[in-house]
Amino acid sequence: MTTSTHAQSEQAGYVAQTQAAGRETFPDITRAFALIGIALVNVAIIAYPMMLGYIDGGLRTPLDEAAHFGVGALFLMKSYSLFSFMFGVGFAYQMRSAERRGLGFAGRYWRRIFGLLIFGLINVAFLFQGDILVMYAILGSILFLFRSASVRTLVRVAIATYLLQILFVALLALSLWMGTVAAPDEMAKEAVKATEQAAAARAIFETGTFSETIVQRFSDWGNVITFGFLIQGFGAFSFFLLGFAAVRSDLIAAPSAQIWKRFRRQALPIGLGISAIGAWFMVHGTGVMDPSMMGGMVLILIGSPFSTAGYLGLLAKWADGPPSPIKVFFARGGTASLTAYLMQGLLLSLAFNGYGLGLFGTLGAAACIGLALGVALFTIAFASLWRTQFERGPLEVILRRWTYLGAR
C-alpha cells in the first residue's frame, strides 16, 4: 500500500467511525483547537507559582510581555469555554447514543462523572494543580438536571448564568479597588502574604521532593476549587448548556449554517477587541491584589462569549466540506481529548518541576508559551496516531470500561 493510499484509508476510517457513532467532525476539530489554547494558558501556573504566574519573574523582555498579552487576548477564558461547550456536546451525544440503543442513560452517566472525578484528583496529585476535571464532574452533576430542557430554556439559563459570572468578578474587582482606597495598609499586607505564599510554592516546585509537590499541588488546588470555581465555574456551566443546545437544535451537525457565519464575521471582532483591552490591563498589573488585573479579567469575561462564538464559526468553516489529511489528523486527535489533556500536564510538570528538568521559574513567558505549544501539538499528534491503530485513546478506554460497567 502506498503512503497516499494508506493516508486515504486512515481518513476514510475516521470518517466512517464518526458517522457510525452519530457524531460530527466539527466537535472533534474544536476539541483539538481548545487543547492547544488550554496548554498555552495553563503553562503560566505550571512554570511559575499559581498566586503570581508570570508576574513572579516571567516578564523579562518585550517579547515575554507580547506573548503573555497574546495568550490573554486570544486564549484566556476562551479555550476552556470551547472545551466546556464540547462537554455539553458530548453530554448530548451520550444521551442520543443511549436512546438509539434503547439503553438506560442515568447509571452510565453517573459512572462517567465519577470517573472524571477520579481522573481529576489523580491529575491534581501528580500532574497539574489547575485541573478542571473535578470542576467538570461537579458541574456535570448539575447539567444532568437539564437533560429534558428545551433549547430555549438551555439558552436562557446559559445567558443568565454567564451574566452572573460577570457580575461576581466585577464585584470582586470593585471590592479590590475599594480596598486600595479605603484600606491600603491592609491590602499591602495581603499582597505581602500572597508573595510569601508564592515564594514557598516556588521553593517546593524548584527543589522539593515528589511527595512535597503533591502536597503543594493540593494546597494550590484548594484555591482553584473555591476561588477559581467562582471565577470560572458559572461560565463553564453556561457553555455546557450551550453545547447541549447546539446538539439539540442540530446546529452542531450543520457547520454551513448562517449562524456560524455571523459568529465569525460579527462576534469574533467584538470579542477579540474587548479581550485585547482586558489582556492589556492584566499584563500591566503589578500583583495579585492589583484591581486593574481583576478589571482586566472582567473585560476578558465579557469578550469571551463573543470570541468563543467566533472561534466556533471559524472552526465550523474549516469542518465544512470534504475531509483533508490535516483536518482529519487534528479531528482524530480531538477524539482522545482526555488522554491529550492529561498528557499535557505530565510533560509540562516533568519539564518544570524539580524532580524533572527543573525549569521552574527559569524561563521567560515567551519560552514557556513556546514550549507549551510544542507539548500541545505533540499530545494531539500522539492521540491522532494512536487512534489510527486503536478505536479509542488509552485513557478513553479506561473511562469507557468503567462507564459501561455492570447493569444499564
Secondary structure, DSSP 8 states (H G I E B T S, - for coil): --HHHHHHHHHHHHHHHHHHTT--HHHHHHHHHHHHHHHHHHTHHHHS-TTTGGGTTT--SHHHHHHHHHHHHHTTTTHHHHHHHHHHHHHHHHHHHHHHHT---HHHHHHHHHHHHHHHHHHHHHT-TT--HHHHHHHHHHHGGGTT--HHHHHHHHHHHHHHHHHHHHHHHHHHHHHHHH-HHHHHHHHHHHHHHHHHHHHHHHH--HHHHHHHHHHHHHHIIIIIHHHHHHHHHHHHHHHHHHHHTTGGG-TTSHHHHHIIIIIHHHHHHHHHHHHHHHHT--STT-HHHHHHHHHHHHHHHHHHHHHHHHHHHHHSSS--HHHHHHHHHHTTHHHHHHHHHHHHHHHHSTTTT--TTTS-HHHHHHHHHHHHHHHHHHHHHHHHHSSS-HHHHHHHHHHT-S--
